[in-house]
Amino acid sequence: MTEKKCAVCKGNGIIELLGSECPFCNGTGEFTKTAEAYLDSHICQCIFLDRKKCPLCGKRCHHDTPNKPKILIEPF
């Protein structure tokens, strides 16, 4: 039987996007319903990387407009 892992950090205990301990599993990497619920309804985080793919779920950008987030943050 496969052990379920935290949906947000994928069992690593660390959110790589932030480089910090996962608050959903407290760094254990264990499955939590909170993490699963968050991932089901999360806001696309593509603006932190390439603006084409969400780093949390790995899916194509799922903003209201395809691959064009409503708010663009330009690098300084």
C-alpha positions in Angstrom: 0.0 0.0 0.0 1.3 3.4 -0.9 1.6 6.0 1.9 -0.1 9.3 1.1 2.1 12.4 1.2 1.5 16.0 1.8 -0.1 17.5 -1.4 1.7 20.8 -1.1 5.3 19.8 -0.4 4.9 16.3 -2.0 6.3 14.6 1.0 9.5 16.6 1.2 8.5 18.7 4.3 9.8 21.8 2.5 8.1 24.1 0.1 10.7 24.6 -2.5 9.2 27.8 -3.9 9.8 29.4 -0.5 12.6 27.3 0.8 10.9 26.9 4.1 9.2 24.2 6.2 5.8 23.3 4.9 3.1 24.7 7.2 0.5 22.2 6.1 2.4 19.1 7.4 4.8 20.9 9.8 7.7 19.6 7.9 6.8 15.9 8.3 5.7 15.3 4.7 2.7 13.4 5.9 -0.8 13.7 4.3 -3.2 16.3 5.7 -6.7 17.1 4.5 -5.8 20.8 4.9 -3.0 20.6 2.3 -5.3 18.6 -0.1 -8.1 21.2 0.3 -5.6 24.0 -0.3 -4.2 22.5 -3.4 -7.8 21.9 -4.8 -8.6 25.6 -4.5 -5.3 27.4 -4.6 -4.5 30.6 -6.5 -2.1 30.0 -9.4 1.5 30.8 -8.3 2.9 31.1 -11.8 4.0 34.7 -11.2 6.8 33.5 -9.0 8.5 31.7 -11.9 7.9 31.6 -15.6 4.3 32.9 -15.6 3.3 29.8 -17.7 3.2 26.9 -15.1 2.1 26.8 -11.5 5.0 25.6 -9.3 2.6 24.1 -6.7 0.5 21.9 -8.9 2.5 21.8 -12.1 -0.4 22.7 -14.3 -0.5 25.4 -17.0 -1.3 28.8 -15.7 -4.9 28.8 -14.6 -5.6 32.5 -14.3 -8.8 34.0 -15.9 -7.0 34.6 -19.1 -4.8 31.9 -20.7 -1.1 32.4 -19.8 -1.6 36.1 -19.1 -2.0 36.9 -15.5 -4.1 40.0 -14.7 -1.2 41.5 -12.6 2.3 41.3 -13.9 5.2 41.9 -11.5 8.3 43.1 -13.3 11.7 42.3 -12.0 13.5 45.3 -10.4 
